[in-house]
Amino acid sequence: MAFLISMAIIFIGGSALLIDHYAFAIKPGAPPPTIERVNSCAGTKVAEVDQSRLHYPSCWTLGNYADSSMMTTVVAFISTQTMHPPCVTKKSGIGTTTSCGFPIKSLKDAGALIMVVQGGMPGWTISKETGKYVVVDHHPARESVIKKHLRSLNATEEISVSIDAGVPDNYYQIVGFFRGPGVANDTRRFNEMVTTFQIH
């Protein structure tokens, strides 16, 4: 009798494992995951950059690389891809020269790169910027959208938001470069990032 009970338990356990396997196994012919599903992520992280802050998707990467010119400074890069330092310093005679670019060579399919720029220019005002008038953190701003292949990044869409910093001649700019497919999903995230931008 004990032998029969043991065999019954083994049979039931084995059946349960088979049911569990077939219930959760990928079925033949099932469609592959979409780009949007692969890139989806819940939650956000906070980036504190040059007396400002914003929230960005938790599955994206923040790069605090210094990239400065006479008038502007890139205070943060955020991307769906792995980044490298954007500036290269080389010896030139008795001195050195530094050249800066993007922290990625090119956008991959469904890739995105965001730049947060702090700038200052004598005589700059938000009224001189082009694009749709918007408000970011109670500051006047302008948003422009370009939909075509752009620069060496191979982006298919670019969104630029210029924000009055509240100090004469000073501004912030948040620029997003996107490559399809899945651009609509990434631009939605970009717009959500812009709405969280705060100037201390």
C-alpha positions as a printed NumPy array, in Angstrom:
array([[  0.   ,   0.   ,   0.   ],
       [  2.822,   2.395,   0.93 ],
       [  4.432,   1.635,  -2.431],
       [  1.226,   2.584,  -4.307],
       [  0.915,   5.847,  -2.341],
       [  4.546,   6.736,  -3.129],
       [  3.994,   6.072,  -6.841],
       [  0.862,   8.246,  -6.808],
       [  2.778,  11.153,  -5.192],
       [  5.562,  10.871,  -7.782],
       [  2.996,  10.839, -10.615],
       [  1.149,  13.905,  -9.269],
       [  4.431,  15.819,  -8.715],
       [  5.659,  15.014, -12.211],
       [  2.349,  16.055, -13.742],
       [  2.496,  19.373, -11.876],
       [  5.984,  20.056, -13.221],
       [  4.866,  19.292, -16.758],
       [  1.82 ,  21.552, -16.422],
       [  4.008,  24.316, -14.977],
       [  6.529,  23.945, -17.816],
       [  3.955,  24.064, -20.605],
       [  1.977,  26.861, -18.978],
       [  4.96 ,  29.268, -18.939],
       [  7.084,  28.054, -21.85 ],
       [  7.257,  30.254, -24.974],
       [  4.815,  28.828, -27.505],
       [  6.108,  28.055, -31.   ],
       [  5.349,  30.917, -33.362],
       [  4.86 ,  33.484, -30.574],
       [  5.754,  37.023, -31.749],
       [  9.1  ,  38.364, -30.503],
       [  9.086,  41.141, -27.884],
       [  8.55 ,  44.59 , -29.357],
       [ 11.161,  47.339, -29.019],
       [  8.842,  49.205, -26.647],
       [  8.532,  46.152, -24.365],
       [ 12.273,  45.56 , -24.352],
       [ 13.018,  49.194, -23.49 ],
       [ 10.243,  49.58 , -20.924],
       [ 11.261,  50.173, -17.34 ],
       [  9.406,  51.228, -14.258],
       [ 10.577,  53.925, -11.897],
       [ 12.853,  56.934, -12.181],
       [ 16.147,  58.188, -10.785],
       [ 17.077,  61.765,  -9.889],
       [ 19.936,  63.672, -11.504],
       [ 21.322,  66.688,  -9.614],
       [ 23.101,  68.824, -12.215],
       [ 24.475,  72.37 , -11.851],
       [ 21.889,  73.797,  -9.427],
       [ 19.111,  71.925, -11.185],
       [ 17.513,  68.514, -11.029],
       [ 15.346,  66.214, -13.106],
       [ 13.996,  62.675, -13.067],
       [ 15.003,  60.187, -15.764],
       [ 14.028,  56.548, -16.523],
       [ 15.664,  54.118, -14.102],
       [ 16.906,  51.859, -16.927],
       [ 18.735,  54.719, -18.673],
       [ 22.327,  55.7  , -17.831],
       [ 23.502,  59.042, -16.418],
       [ 26.933,  60.332, -17.395],
       [ 28.26 ,  63.383, -15.522],
       [ 30.916,  64.319, -18.065],
       [ 32.363,  67.825, -18.243],
       [ 32.076,  69.271, -21.757],
       [ 32.546,  73.036, -21.857],
       [ 32.978,  75.786, -24.414],
       [ 33.181,  79.557, -23.931],
       [ 29.403,  79.969, -23.675],
       [ 27.965,  76.583, -22.735],
       [ 28.608,  73.6  , -20.506],
       [ 27.043,  70.16 , -20.922],
       [ 26.313,  69.254, -17.307],
       [ 24.823,  65.8  , -17.961],
       [ 24.319,  63.16 , -20.62 ],
       [ 21.565,  60.538, -20.256],
       [ 21.266,  57.617, -22.649],
       [ 19.81 ,  54.194, -23.303],
       [ 23.312,  53.123, -24.385],
       [ 26.688,  52.681, -22.748],
       [ 28.636,  55.96 , -22.897],
       [ 32.281,  56.983, -22.941],
       [ 33.892,  60.304, -21.965],
       [ 33.047,  62.821, -24.734],
       [ 36.325,  64.783, -24.526],
       [ 39.785,  63.725, -25.671],
       [ 42.957,  65.578, -24.642],
       [ 46.059,  65.309, -26.813],
       [ 49.541,  66.757, -26.503],
       [ 50.286,  69.414, -29.089],
       [ 53.841,  70.707, -29.068],
       [ 54.504,  72.094, -25.605],
       [ 50.784,  72.282, -24.743],
       [ 47.641,  70.203, -24.965],
       [ 44.418,  70.422, -26.938],
       [ 41.017,  69.096, -25.914],
       [ 38.234,  68.211, -28.349],
       [ 34.741,  67.158, -27.3  ],
       [ 31.899,  65.382, -29.03 ],
       [ 29.108,  63.004, -28.1  ],
       [ 29.563,  60.236, -25.488],
       [ 28.364,  57.616, -27.976],
       [ 29.563,  56.962, -31.518],
       [ 26.089,  56.541, -32.979],
       [ 22.561,  55.799, -31.841],
       [ 21.532,  52.184, -32.183],
       [ 18.017,  51.187, -33.235],
       [ 15.547,  52.462, -30.612],
       [ 18.359,  54.46 , -28.974],
       [ 18.141,  57.814, -27.213],
       [ 20.637,  60.404, -25.985],
       [ 19.726,  63.399, -23.8  ],
       [ 21.961,  66.427, -23.111],
       [ 21.424,  68.935, -20.304],
       [ 23.224,  72.182, -21.106],
       [ 23.835,  75.271, -18.984],
       [ 24.614,  78.391, -20.999],
       [ 25.178,  82.099, -20.733],
       [ 25.44 ,  84.672, -23.5  ],
       [ 25.326,  88.48 , -23.317],
       [ 21.963,  89.688, -24.579],
       [ 20.343,  86.233, -24.595],
       [ 16.582,  86.195, -24.001],
       [ 13.988,  83.476, -24.415],
       [ 12.186,  85.663, -26.967],
       [ 15.102,  85.13 , -29.374],
       [ 14.578,  81.355, -29.346],
       [ 12.317,  79.684, -31.89 ],
       [  9.665,  77.039, -31.321],
       [  6.512,  76.495, -29.322],
       [  6.164,  78.501, -26.118],
       [  6.032,  76.267, -23.014],
       [  6.597,  76.657, -19.276],
       [  9.137,  74.559, -17.344],
       [  9.299,  74.893, -13.543],
       [  7.501,  78.265, -13.777],
       [ 10.169,  79.5  , -16.23 ],
       [  9.373,  80.547, -19.815],
       [ 10.749,  78.104, -22.372],
       [ 10.683,  77.239, -26.071],
       [ 10.415,  73.786, -27.635],
       [ 11.422,  72.883, -31.186],
       [ 11.202,  69.519, -32.965],
       [ 13.196,  68.359, -35.987],
       [ 12.227,  65.124, -37.713],
       [ 15.002,  64.04 , -40.071],
       [ 18.358,  62.28 , -39.997],
       [ 20.607,  64.411, -37.836],
       [ 24.365,  64.706, -37.392],
       [ 26.759,  61.814, -36.886],
       [ 24.461,  60.293, -34.256],
       [ 22.11 ,  59.004, -36.987],
       [ 19.146,  60.305, -35.008],
       [ 15.783,  60.389, -36.769],
       [ 14.269,  63.002, -34.443],
       [ 15.585,  65.809, -32.243],
       [ 13.727,  67.787, -29.575],
       [ 15.262,  70.896, -28.026],
       [ 13.837,  72.786, -25.039],
       [ 15.448,  76.116, -24.099],
       [ 14.601,  77.376, -20.605],
       [ 15.105,  80.847, -19.136],
       [ 17.242,  80.294, -16.006],
       [ 15.768,  83.32 , -14.223],
       [ 19.136,  85.112, -14.303],
       [ 19.835,  87.679, -17.062],
       [ 21.575,  86.164, -20.108],
       [ 21.499,  82.643, -18.63 ],
       [ 19.578,  79.588, -19.761],
       [ 19.316,  75.818, -19.656],
       [ 18.751,  73.619, -22.665],
       [ 17.57 ,  70.019, -22.689],
       [ 18.156,  68.308, -26.026],
       [ 17.008,  64.823, -26.956],
       [ 18.229,  62.753, -29.917],
       [ 16.185,  59.694, -30.867],
       [ 16.381,  56.832, -33.361],
       [ 13.492,  54.579, -34.334],
       [ 11.738,  52.298, -33.888],
       [ 10.008,  53.277, -30.663],
       [ 10.626,  57.037, -31.016],
       [  7.14 ,  57.899, -29.748],
       [  7.777,  55.999, -26.521],
       [ 11.161,  57.657, -25.924],
       [  9.935,  61.174, -26.753],
       [  7.112,  60.645, -24.257],
       [  9.727,  59.837, -21.623],
       [ 11.717,  62.897, -22.686],
       [  8.676,  65.123, -22.195],
       [  8.122,  63.577, -18.769],
       [ 11.756,  64.352, -17.905],
       [ 11.324,  67.985, -18.956],
       [  8.244,  68.382, -16.739],
       [ 10.3  ,  67.263, -13.712],
       [ 13.147,  69.738, -14.401],
       [ 13.687,  72.174, -11.509],
       [ 16.09 ,  75.084, -11.091],
       [ 17.296,  75.57 ,  -7.499]])
